[in-house]
């Protein structure tokens, strides 16, 4: 009887652990939303304090934490459920490279936000830059997904939407390996200089795999 109770208790523990892991796990979109919320709060706090140093320090820590989570989640969404040592090392290397490329901008953003304490007319411009930071994290998470997918074949397609630039029309329907698109700088959204439309929100084109599933939004 005791063994039966022990087996039942163990089974219950495993079920609880599974459910906790499932519901505590955040997808890329949720991690990006968390970054958006935290960075917005940090901006408003700095409007009050005018402390650029504290903002810079907090923003860097935020990018380190949520950046790694976004990339690893991207790996998971791409099919790597349990990253091995090589995957983890790649994620850390990519995080270091991404953050290094952002440091100069982090510093300037903190200075501009602190300056808005003395000049409220500057605040709208500062707040308008938050979505650009958010898009950068989203793109970084997508890089983790693409790492997991390898050189998967991708087709650029979708509705023309409100804007249909000449570059989108040129690439629409083309099918190439992920690396082909990546080396030409064509995967990222929101401010991509390789598209006339910048692949902003009004652009409804995405990258699809051969099963018709959106792989890169």
N, C-alpha and C positions, 0 to 999 in steps of 0.2 A: 504493500500500500504506500509505504514511504517513497519507494522508487517512482511510483506513478505520480505522486505529488511533485517530486523533484523534477521529473521529466516535463510535467505540465508547467511548472514554474519556469523552467528553462526555456520552454517554447514561448511562454508569454513574454519573457525578457527579450527574446530574439525579435518577437513581433513588435514590441514597444521600441526597441532600438531601430528597427527598420523604418517604422513610421516617423520616429524623431528625425532620422537622417533624411527621409523623403521630404518632410515638411519644413525642415530647417534649411534645406538646400535652396539656393537662390539661382535663378537663371540670369543670363547676361542682362536682360531688360530690367530685372529687379535690382541688380547691382548698380547699373547705370542710374536708375531712379534714386537709389540711396546716395550716390555721389552727387546727383543734382540737388537733392534736398540738403545735404551736409554743406556743399559748397555755397549754396544760396544763403544758408544761415550764417556761414562764416563771413560772407560778404557784408551782410547786414550788421553783424557784430563789429566788423572793422569800420563800417560807416560811423559807428558810435565811438569806438576806441581810438581810431586813427593809428593803430599799431600795425605797421607793415611787417615788422619782424615776426610777431606772433602769427600773423596770417600766413606768411611764407612758410614758417615751420609747420603749422597745422595743415596747410595745403599739401606740402611735400609728404607728410605722414599719411594723409588721406590717399594720395596717389599710390604710395607704396602698398598700402593695405588693399584697397579696392582694385588697383591695377592687377595685382597678382591674382586676386579672386576672379576677376573678369577673364583673365587669360586662361586660368585653369578651368573655369566653367566653360569657356569656349572649347577647350580640349574635350571636355565631357560631352558637350553637345555635338562635337564632331565625331564622337565614338570612342574616346579614350576614357573609360569609366574609372580606371585606377592608374594614374600616371606612374611610370617607373622612375628610376633615378635619372635616366637620360632625359625623360620628359620634364621632370622637375628642374633639372639643370638648365634646359632650354628655356623654360618659363622664366627662371630667374635672370638669365642672360638677356632675354627679350625685355623684361621689366626694367633692368638696369639701362638698357639702350634707350628705351622709350622715355624713361624719367630724365635721363641725361639730356635728351633733345628738348625737354620741356622746361628745364631749370631756369633758363634765361627768361622765358615767358612767365614763369611762376613769379620770379622776382619783380618783373615789371607790373604784372597784374596786381601784386600786393601793394606796390607803391601807388599805383593809380587808384586803387580802392581806398587806401588810407588818405590820399589827397582829397577824396570826395567828402571827407568829414567837414572840411572847411568850405567846400563848394558843392552844395547839393545839386547844382545843375549838371554835375558830372556823373551823378549816380545812374541815370538811365543808360548811359553809354557803358558803364561798368557791368550793369546787370545784363546788358545785351551780349556780353562776352561769355557769360556762363554757359549758354547752349553750345558754344564752340568747344569749351573744355569737356562738356558732356559727350559731344560727338567724338572727341578724341579718344575717350575711354571706351566708347562703344566700338569704334574701329579697332582698338587694341584687343578687345575681347574677341572680335571677329577673326583677328589674326591667330588666336589660339585655336579657334574652330578650323581654320584653314590648315594649320599645322597638323591637326589630327586627320584631316581629310586627305592630306598629301596633294598630289597633282591631279585631283579629281577634274573631270571634264565639266566645264561650266558654259552655259549659254546665256547670253545677255538678251533679255526679253521683258515684256510687260506692256501695259497700256501707255499710250503717249501722254495722257494726263494733261495738266494745265500748260506744261511746257514740254516741247519736244525739239531739243536742239539738234543741230546738224551732226554733232558727234554721237549722240544717242542713236540717231537714225543710221549712222554709218556702222555702228557696232551691233545694232539690233539684229538678232537672229544668228550672230556669229557664235560658233562653238569652238572653244580652245581649252587646253589644260589650265589649271589654276595659275601655274607659274607664268604662262604666257600673259595672262591679264595682269599679274602682280608686277612683273618686271617693267611693264609699260605704265604702271601707276594708275590703273583703271578700276581698282576694286573699291577704293574708299569713297565715302559720301561727304556731303556738306563742305563745299569749298574745294572740291577736287579741280585743280586747274586744267586737267586734261579733258574736261567737258565744258562746252560753252555754257551749259546750264549749271555747272558746278555740282551736279547731282544733289541739289538741295531737296527739301521736302516735296516740292511741286513735281519733281521727277519721279515717276512711278515705275521706273525700270529696275530690275533686280537680276541677280545671277542664279540660274536654276541648274540643278543636276539633271542627269538623264532620266530621272523618274518624275521630273516636273516639280520637285521640291525646291523652295527658295533656300539657297545655301548662304548667300550674301545679300543682304537687303539693299 
